Amino acid sequence: MTRSRGKSRAGIFNARNMARVVVAGIVVAGTPLVLAGTANAAPDEVWDQIAKCESGGRWNTNTGNGYSGGLQFAPSTWRAYGGSGSASGASRAQQIAVAERVLAAQGWGAWPSCSRKVGAKGKATPRTVTATRETSATRKTQTQVKPNTPAAPAPSLTKPGANYTVVPGDSLSKIAATKNVAGGWQAIYQRNQDVLRNPSQLRVGQQLTIG
């Protein structure tokens, strides 16, 4: 949500994932994004080409290298952008639906090598895909919130030992690129999961440890 062969290829997720800026506090990963118009939407054929480049077109691949599925999602990215279970266990349509959310938030830079190789173009198109391995009743049970359950408090803005403070316009990808962080935005996210619930939702003034 980026080896792409990259570390996610959804590079979804690796250091080469210098994705486009997600403005702090504006985009929440995993939330459908409504875009005006679909005339320039990325066709499924483009996703098939990227999958062929990333994984040889094997949508169920899981080689144990930390990335899985046809578009090579890192587990943290898969979950952050709405995936359930593992990418390798999801259908092609489900993987593309998650990839569209990543595309909306990060652009084609999430798959840096393969998107350039295949000349990927087009905008993200919100998609709704029903999971094939869960019943609607199961999903309802898993996601239902009991009435009167208080919302969990927002993570603290302060962090002991932090060496970076989020400013307007920041994203993890932008910070990683500007500060030359080894491991890219994923490394920053892993170091700050105690104060970050979502890698695409930063708050101005939030303190992070970036290296």
Stockholm file with secondary structure:
# STOCKHOLM 1.0

chainA/1-211         MTRSRGKSRAGIFNARNMARVVVAGIVVAGTPLVLAGTANAAPDEVWDQIAKCESGGRWNTNTGNGYSGGLQFAPSTWRAYGGSGSASGASRAQQIAVAERVLAAQGWGAWPSCSRKVGAKGKATPRTVTATRETSATRKTQTQVKPNTPAAPAPSLTKPGANYTVVPGDSLSKIAATKNVAGGWQAIYQRNQDVLRNPSQLRVGQQLTIG
#=GR chainA/1-211 SS CCCTTSTTSSCTTSTTCCCCCCCTTTCCTTSCCCCSCCTTBCCHHHHHHHHHHHHTTCTTCBCSSSCBTTTTBCHHHHHHTTCCSCGGGSCHHHHHHHHHHHHHHHCGGGSHHHHHHHTCCCBCCCCCCCCSSSCHHHHHHHHCCCTTCCCCCCCCSCCTTCCEECCTTCCHHHHHHHTTCTTHHHHHHHHTTTTCSCTTCCCTTCEECCC
#=GC SS_cons         CCCTTSTTSSCTTSTTCCCCCCCTTTCCTTSCCCCSCCTTBCCHHHHHHHHHHHHTTCTTCBCSSSCBTTTTBCHHHHHHTTCCSCGGGSCHHHHHHHHHHHHHHHCGGGSHHHHHHHTCCCBCCCCCCCCSSSCHHHHHHHHCCCTTCCCCCCCCSCCTTCCEECCTTCCHHHHHHHTTCTTHHHHHHHHTTTTCSCTTCCCTTCEECCC
//
